[in-house]
Amino acid sequence: MVKEQRWQEVKALPADDGHPGKPVGPDGEAADKPAGPLEPRYEKWTRETLYAHARSRRIAGRSSMSKQQLIEALRKS
């Protein structure tokens, strides 16, 4: 059941198609902080959502990362 829930979270993530646009968080709303046109506003995302996104990008060491570390790793990937 947990795997299915996480899979649903990953499927619900915004598309990362590389096209400019207004980045939004998983709730569909824009964050307060400005970001580049391709940079999602990860600060509004939960750690669990960030983790699922990091997992989909196969970021090593994600399980021991804090929320801020996950954000940094996702931005570097």
Chimera marker file (.cmm) of the C-alpha trace (Angstrom):
<marker_set name="trace">
<marker id="1" x="0.000" y="0.000" z="0.000" r="1" g="1" b="0" radius="0.5"/>
<marker id="2" x="2.834" y="2.409" z="0.816" r="1" g="1" b="0" radius="0.5"/>
<marker id="3" x="4.500" y="1.777" z="-2.553" r="1" g="1" b="0" radius="0.5"/>
<marker id="4" x="1.212" y="2.464" z="-4.342" r="1" g="1" b="0" radius="0.5"/>
<marker id="5" x="0.744" y="5.707" z="-2.392" r="1" g="1" b="0" radius="0.5"/>
<marker id="6" x="4.264" y="6.869" z="-3.235" r="1" g="1" b="0" radius="0.5"/>
<marker id="7" x="3.740" y="5.946" z="-6.882" r="1" g="1" b="0" radius="0.5"/>
<marker id="8" x="0.587" y="8.085" z="-6.895" r="1" g="1" b="0" radius="0.5"/>
<marker id="9" x="2.600" y="10.982" z="-5.412" r="1" g="1" b="0" radius="0.5"/>
<marker id="10" x="5.255" y="10.650" z="-8.114" r="1" g="1" b="0" radius="0.5"/>
<marker id="11" x="2.621" y="10.500" z="-10.861" r="1" g="1" b="0" radius="0.5"/>
<marker id="12" x="0.979" y="13.629" z="-9.414" r="1" g="1" b="0" radius="0.5"/>
<marker id="13" x="4.187" y="15.675" z="-9.588" r="1" g="1" b="0" radius="0.5"/>
<marker id="14" x="4.243" y="18.540" z="-12.062" r="1" g="1" b="0" radius="0.5"/>
<marker id="15" x="5.677" y="17.720" z="-15.471" r="1" g="1" b="0" radius="0.5"/>
<marker id="16" x="9.378" y="18.448" z="-15.788" r="1" g="1" b="0" radius="0.5"/>
<marker id="17" x="9.364" y="18.898" z="-19.534" r="1" g="1" b="0" radius="0.5"/>
<marker id="18" x="12.010" y="21.623" z="-19.734" r="1" g="1" b="0" radius="0.5"/>
<marker id="19" x="9.715" y="24.245" z="-21.209" r="1" g="1" b="0" radius="0.5"/>
<marker id="20" x="9.537" y="27.733" z="-19.705" r="1" g="1" b="0" radius="0.5"/>
<marker id="21" x="6.412" y="28.495" z="-17.810" r="1" g="1" b="0" radius="0.5"/>
<marker id="22" x="5.120" y="29.531" z="-14.442" r="1" g="1" b="0" radius="0.5"/>
<marker id="23" x="6.504" y="26.983" z="-11.969" r="1" g="1" b="0" radius="0.5"/>
<marker id="24" x="4.104" y="25.731" z="-9.358" r="1" g="1" b="0" radius="0.5"/>
<marker id="25" x="4.213" y="23.470" z="-6.337" r="1" g="1" b="0" radius="0.5"/>
<marker id="26" x="2.361" y="20.184" z="-5.971" r="1" g="1" b="0" radius="0.5"/>
<marker id="27" x="-0.727" y="22.097" z="-4.804" r="1" g="1" b="0" radius="0.5"/>
<marker id="28" x="-0.875" y="23.888" z="-8.168" r="1" g="1" b="0" radius="0.5"/>
<marker id="29" x="-0.252" y="27.311" z="-6.656" r="1" g="1" b="0" radius="0.5"/>
<marker id="30" x="2.726" y="29.550" z="-7.287" r="1" g="1" b="0" radius="0.5"/>
<marker id="31" x="5.034" y="30.195" z="-4.354" r="1" g="1" b="0" radius="0.5"/>
<marker id="32" x="5.902" y="33.641" z="-2.995" r="1" g="1" b="0" radius="0.5"/>
<marker id="33" x="9.618" y="33.459" z="-3.799" r="1" g="1" b="0" radius="0.5"/>
<marker id="34" x="10.633" y="34.259" z="-7.353" r="1" g="1" b="0" radius="0.5"/>
<marker id="35" x="12.253" y="31.434" z="-9.275" r="1" g="1" b="0" radius="0.5"/>
<marker id="36" x="13.696" y="31.035" z="-12.713" r="1" g="1" b="0" radius="0.5"/>
<marker id="37" x="11.343" y="29.970" z="-15.486" r="1" g="1" b="0" radius="0.5"/>
<marker id="38" x="12.423" y="26.321" z="-15.227" r="1" g="1" b="0" radius="0.5"/>
<marker id="39" x="12.939" y="26.127" z="-11.481" r="1" g="1" b="0" radius="0.5"/>
<marker id="40" x="10.068" y="24.624" z="-9.489" r="1" g="1" b="0" radius="0.5"/>
<marker id="41" x="9.398" y="26.238" z="-6.143" r="1" g="1" b="0" radius="0.5"/>
<marker id="42" x="10.384" y="23.299" z="-4.017" r="1" g="1" b="0" radius="0.5"/>
<marker id="43" x="10.176" y="25.220" z="-0.724" r="1" g="1" b="0" radius="0.5"/>
<marker id="44" x="6.397" y="24.777" z="-0.605" r="1" g="1" b="0" radius="0.5"/>
<marker id="45" x="6.626" y="21.027" z="-1.223" r="1" g="1" b="0" radius="0.5"/>
<marker id="46" x="6.624" y="18.548" z="1.665" r="1" g="1" b="0" radius="0.5"/>
<marker id="47" x="9.722" y="16.473" z="2.361" r="1" g="1" b="0" radius="0.5"/>
<marker id="48" x="7.798" y="13.375" z="1.285" r="1" g="1" b="0" radius="0.5"/>
<marker id="49" x="6.968" y="14.923" z="-2.098" r="1" g="1" b="0" radius="0.5"/>
<marker id="50" x="10.558" y="16.080" z="-2.545" r="1" g="1" b="0" radius="0.5"/>
<marker id="51" x="11.742" y="12.574" z="-1.667" r="1" g="1" b="0" radius="0.5"/>
<marker id="52" x="9.400" y="11.014" z="-4.238" r="1" g="1" b="0" radius="0.5"/>
<marker id="53" x="10.644" y="13.446" z="-6.885" r="1" g="1" b="0" radius="0.5"/>
<marker id="54" x="14.284" y="12.710" z="-5.930" r="1" g="1" b="0" radius="0.5"/>
<marker id="55" x="13.520" y="9.006" z="-6.185" r="1" g="1" b="0" radius="0.5"/>
<marker id="56" x="12.093" y="9.445" z="-9.672" r="1" g="1" b="0" radius="0.5"/>
<marker id="57" x="15.352" y="11.209" z="-10.632" r="1" g="1" b="0" radius="0.5"/>
<marker id="58" x="17.408" y="8.469" z="-8.934" r="1" g="1" b="0" radius="0.5"/>
<marker id="59" x="19.284" y="10.867" z="-6.640" r="1" g="1" b="0" radius="0.5"/>
<marker id="60" x="21.707" y="8.880" z="-4.491" r="1" g="1" b="0" radius="0.5"/>
<marker id="61" x="21.600" y="9.321" z="-0.713" r="1" g="1" b="0" radius="0.5"/>
<marker id="62" x="18.108" y="10.801" z="-0.729" r="1" g="1" b="0" radius="0.5"/>
<marker id="63" x="16.872" y="8.807" z="2.255" r="1" g="1" b="0" radius="0.5"/>
<marker id="64" x="19.242" y="10.540" z="4.663" r="1" g="1" b="0" radius="0.5"/>
<marker id="65" x="18.760" y="14.051" z="3.220" r="1" g="1" b="0" radius="0.5"/>
<marker id="66" x="16.913" y="16.868" z="4.959" r="1" g="1" b="0" radius="0.5"/>
<marker id="67" x="14.269" y="18.865" z="3.124" r="1" g="1" b="0" radius="0.5"/>
<marker id="68" x="16.813" y="21.587" z="2.247" r="1" g="1" b="0" radius="0.5"/>
<marker id="69" x="19.336" y="19.012" z="1.037" r="1" g="1" b="0" radius="0.5"/>
<marker id="70" x="16.677" y="17.400" z="-1.171" r="1" g="1" b="0" radius="0.5"/>
<marker id="71" x="15.859" y="20.807" z="-2.656" r="1" g="1" b="0" radius="0.5"/>
<marker id="72" x="19.515" y="21.464" z="-3.424" r="1" g="1" b="0" radius="0.5"/>
<marker id="73" x="19.998" y="17.995" z="-4.937" r="1" g="1" b="0" radius="0.5"/>
<marker id="74" x="16.901" y="18.367" z="-7.122" r="1" g="1" b="0" radius="0.5"/>
<marker id="75" x="18.053" y="21.742" z="-8.378" r="1" g="1" b="0" radius="0.5"/>
<marker id="76" x="21.468" y="20.290" z="-9.281" r="1" g="1" b="0" radius="0.5"/>
<marker id="77" x="19.987" y="17.299" z="-11.100" r="1" g="1" b="0" radius="0.5"/>
<link id1="1" id2="2" r="1" g="1" b="0" radius="0.2"/>
<link id1="2" id2="3" r="1" g="1" b="0" radius="0.2"/>
<link id1="3" id2="4" r="1" g="1" b="0" radius="0.2"/>
<link id1="4" id2="5" r="1" g="1" b="0" radius="0.2"/>
<link id1="5" id2="6" r="1" g="1" b="0" radius="0.2"/>
<link id1="6" id2="7" r="1" g="1" b="0" radius="0.2"/>
<link id1="7" id2="8" r="1" g="1" b="0" radius="0.2"/>
<link id1="8" id2="9" r="1" g="1" b="0" radius="0.2"/>
<link id1="9" id2="10" r="1" g="1" b="0" radius="0.2"/>
<link id1="10" id2="11" r="1" g="1" b="0" radius="0.2"/>
<link id1="11" id2="12" r="1" g="1" b="0" radius="0.2"/>
<link id1="12" id2="13" r="1" g="1" b="0" radius="0.2"/>
<link id1="13" id2="14" r="1" g="1" b="0" radius="0.2"/>
<link id1="14" id2="15" r="1" g="1" b="0" radius="0.2"/>
<link id1="15" id2="16" r="1" g="1" b="0" radius="0.2"/>
<link id1="16" id2="17" r="1" g="1" b="0" radius="0.2"/>
<link id1="17" id2="18" r="1" g="1" b="0" radius="0.2"/>
<link id1="18" id2="19" r="1" g="1" b="0" radius="0.2"/>
<link id1="19" id2="20" r="1" g="1" b="0" radius="0.2"/>
<link id1="20" id2="21" r="1" g="1" b="0" radius="0.2"/>
<link id1="21" id2="22" r="1" g="1" b="0" radius="0.2"/>
<link id1="22" id2="23" r="1" g="1" b="0" radius="0.2"/>
<link id1="23" id2="24" r="1" g="1" b="0" radius="0.2"/>
<link id1="24" id2="25" r="1" g="1" b="0" radius="0.2"/>
<link id1="25" id2="26" r="1" g="1" b="0" radius="0.2"/>
<link id1="26" id2="27" r="1" g="1" b="0" radius="0.2"/>
<link id1="27" id2="28" r="1" g="1" b="0" radius="0.2"/>
<link id1="28" id2="29" r="1" g="1" b="0" radius="0.2"/>
<link id1="29" id2="30" r="1" g="1" b="0" radius="0.2"/>
<link id1="30" id2="31" r="1" g="1" b="0" radius="0.2"/>
<link id1="31" id2="32" r="1" g="1" b="0" radius="0.2"/>
<link id1="32" id2="33" r="1" g="1" b="0" radius="0.2"/>
<link id1="33" id2="34" r="1" g="1" b="0" radius="0.2"/>
<link id1="34" id2="35" r="1" g="1" b="0" radius="0.2"/>
<link id1="35" id2="36" r="1" g="1" b="0" radius="0.2"/>
<link id1="36" id2="37" r="1" g="1" b="0" radius="0.2"/>
<link id1="37" id2="38" r="1" g="1" b="0" radius="0.2"/>
<link id1="38" id2="39" r="1" g="1" b="0" radius="0.2"/>
<link id1="39" id2="40" r="1" g="1" b="0" radius="0.2"/>
<link id1="40" id2="41" r="1" g="1" b="0" radius="0.2"/>
<link id1="41" id2="42" r="1" g="1" b="0" radius="0.2"/>
<link id1="42" id2="43" r="1" g="1" b="0" radius="0.2"/>
<link id1="43" id2="44" r="1" g="1" b="0" radius="0.2"/>
<link id1="44" id2="45" r="1" g="1" b="0" radius="0.2"/>
<link id1="45" id2="46" r="1" g="1" b="0" radius="0.2"/>
<link id1="46" id2="47" r="1" g="1" b="0" radius="0.2"/>
<link id1="47" id2="48" r="1" g="1" b="0" radius="0.2"/>
<link id1="48" id2="49" r="1" g="1" b="0" radius="0.2"/>
<link id1="49" id2="50" r="1" g="1" b="0" radius="0.2"/>
<link id1="50" id2="51" r="1" g="1" b="0" radius="0.2"/>
<link id1="51" id2="52" r="1" g="1" b="0" radius="0.2"/>
<link id1="52" id2="53" r="1" g="1" b="0" radius="0.2"/>
<link id1="53" id2="54" r="1" g="1" b="0" radius="0.2"/>
<link id1="54" id2="55" r="1" g="1" b="0" radius="0.2"/>
<link id1="55" id2="56" r="1" g="1" b="0" radius="0.2"/>
<link id1="56" id2="57" r="1" g="1" b="0" radius="0.2"/>
<link id1="57" id2="58" r="1" g="1" b="0" radius="0.2"/>
<link id1="58" id2="59" r="1" g="1" b="0" radius="0.2"/>
<link id1="59" id2="60" r="1" g="1" b="0" radius="0.2"/>
<link id1="60" id2="61" r="1" g="1" b="0" radius="0.2"/>
<link id1="61" id2="62" r="1" g="1" b="0" radius="0.2"/>
<link id1="62" id2="63" r="1" g="1" b="0" radius="0.2"/>
<link id1="63" id2="64" r="1" g="1" b="0" radius="0.2"/>
<link id1="64" id2="65" r="1" g="1" b="0" radius="0.2"/>
<link id1="65" id2="66" r="1" g="1" b="0" radius="0.2"/>
<link id1="66" id2="67" r="1" g="1" b="0" radius="0.2"/>
<link id1="67" id2="68" r="1" g="1" b="0" radius="0.2"/>
<link id1="68" id2="69" r="1" g="1" b="0" radius="0.2"/>
<link id1="69" id2="70" r="1" g="1" b="0" radius="0.2"/>
<link id1="70" id2="71" r="1" g="1" b="0" radius="0.2"/>
<link id1="71" id2="72" r="1" g="1" b="0" radius="0.2"/>
<link id1="72" id2="73" r="1" g="1" b="0" radius="0.2"/>
<link id1="73" id2="74" r="1" g="1" b="0" radius="0.2"/>
<link id1="74" id2="75" r="1" g="1" b="0" radius="0.2"/>
<link id1="75" id2="76" r="1" g="1" b="0" radius="0.2"/>
<link id1="76" id2="77" r="1" g="1" b="0" radius="0.2"/>
</marker_set>
